[in-house]
Amino acid sequence: MAMNYPVRQRSFKPPKDLAEYPVGIAFPAGHLVETNASWRSHRPVLDAGKCTNCRICWLLCPDGVIHTSKPGGLEIDYDYCKGCGICAKECRQKAIRMENEAL
C-alpha cells in the first residue's frame, strides 16, 4: 500500500541579487528575555587581525549574538552566547577560537 504524501508547494525562489537577501541579525542580542550564558564552558574569542569580515559567523550563529560594533568590526555579546562553537568551526580564516571559560 502506497503512502499518500501531501503535495509540497514550491513557492520559494532563491534571491538573484545580494540586495534580495534578508538583513539578518544586525543588532546586539539584548532582545532576548534574560541572559543565558551562565552555564557556558567555552567562549568564542575573535581575532580582529585574522578576520576578513566575511560574516559567516554572524550568519550561522544560532543565538544571534554576533553583530557589527563599528564599521568593519564584529562583536560577540557574551551575555547571550551559549558557547556552542559553530562560529569557530565555520570560520574559514580561523579568526575565532574557543577558550575555556574562566571560573
C-alpha positions as CSV (number, residue, x, y, z in Angstrom):
1,M,0.0,0.0,0.0
2,A,1.4,3.3,-1.1
3,M,1.6,6.3,1.3
4,N,-0.3,9.5,0.4
5,Y,2.2,12.3,1.0
6,P,1.0,15.9,0.9
7,V,1.8,17.9,-2.1
8,R,4.6,20.4,-1.4
9,Q,4.2,23.8,-2.9
10,R,7.4,25.3,-4.2
11,S,6.9,29.0,-3.7
12,F,10.5,29.7,-2.6
13,K,12.6,31.4,-5.2
14,P,16.3,31.9,-4.4
15,P,17.5,35.5,-4.4
16,K,19.1,36.6,-7.7
17,D,20.9,39.6,-6.2
18,L,22.7,40.3,-2.9
19,A,20.2,43.0,-2.1
20,E,17.4,40.5,-2.1
21,Y,18.8,38.6,0.9
22,P,17.3,39.3,4.3
23,V,19.2,41.7,6.5
24,G,19.5,39.2,9.4
25,I,20.5,39.9,12.9
26,A,22.5,43.1,12.9
27,F,21.9,44.4,16.4
28,P,23.0,43.3,19.9
29,A,21.2,40.3,21.4
30,G,19.5,42.4,24.1
31,H,16.2,41.5,22.6
32,L,16.3,38.1,24.4
33,V,14.4,38.0,27.7
34,E,17.3,37.0,30.1
35,T,21.0,36.2,29.9
36,N,21.7,32.5,29.4
37,A,25.5,32.3,29.3
38,S,26.0,31.2,32.9
39,W,26.3,27.5,32.0
40,R,28.8,28.1,29.2
41,S,32.1,26.2,29.5
42,H,33.8,27.6,26.4
43,R,33.5,31.0,24.8
44,P,34.5,32.3,21.4
45,V,37.3,34.8,21.1
46,L,37.6,36.9,17.9
47,D,41.0,37.8,16.5
48,A,40.3,41.0,14.6
49,G,43.7,40.7,12.8
50,K,42.7,37.5,11.1
51,C,39.0,38.4,10.5
52,T,38.2,39.3,6.9
53,N,34.7,40.5,7.8
54,C,33.0,37.8,5.6
55,R,30.3,37.5,8.3
56,I,29.9,33.7,8.0
57,C,29.9,33.6,11.8
58,W,27.2,36.3,12.0
59,L,25.1,34.4,9.5
60,L,25.4,31.0,11.2
61,C,25.2,31.9,14.9
62,P,22.1,30.2,16.2
63,D,21.7,32.7,19.1
64,G,22.3,35.9,17.0
65,V,25.0,37.2,19.4
66,I,27.5,38.3,16.7
67,H,26.8,41.8,15.5
68,T,28.6,44.8,13.9
69,S,30.0,47.0,16.6
70,K,31.5,49.6,14.3
71,P,32.2,49.8,10.6
72,G,34.3,46.8,9.6
73,G,34.2,45.2,13.0
74,L,32.3,42.3,14.7
75,E,31.5,41.9,18.3
76,I,30.2,38.9,20.4
77,D,27.6,39.5,23.0
78,Y,28.8,37.2,25.8
79,D,25.7,37.7,27.9
80,Y,23.7,35.6,25.5
81,C,26.3,33.4,23.9
82,K,25.9,29.7,24.8
83,G,29.4,28.7,23.6
84,C,28.2,26.2,21.0
85,G,31.4,26.8,18.8
86,I,29.6,26.9,15.5
87,C,31.2,30.3,14.7
88,A,34.7,29.0,15.4
89,K,34.1,25.8,13.4
90,E,32.7,27.6,10.4
91,C,35.3,30.5,10.3
92,R,37.4,29.9,7.2
93,Q,40.1,32.2,8.4
94,K,40.3,30.6,11.9
95,A,39.8,34.1,13.3
96,I,37.6,32.7,16.1
97,R,38.9,30.3,18.7
98,M,37.1,28.7,21.6
99,E,38.7,29.3,25.0
100,N,37.8,27.7,28.4
101,E,35.5,29.9,30.4
102,A,37.3,31.4,33.4
103,L,35.6,30.2,36.6
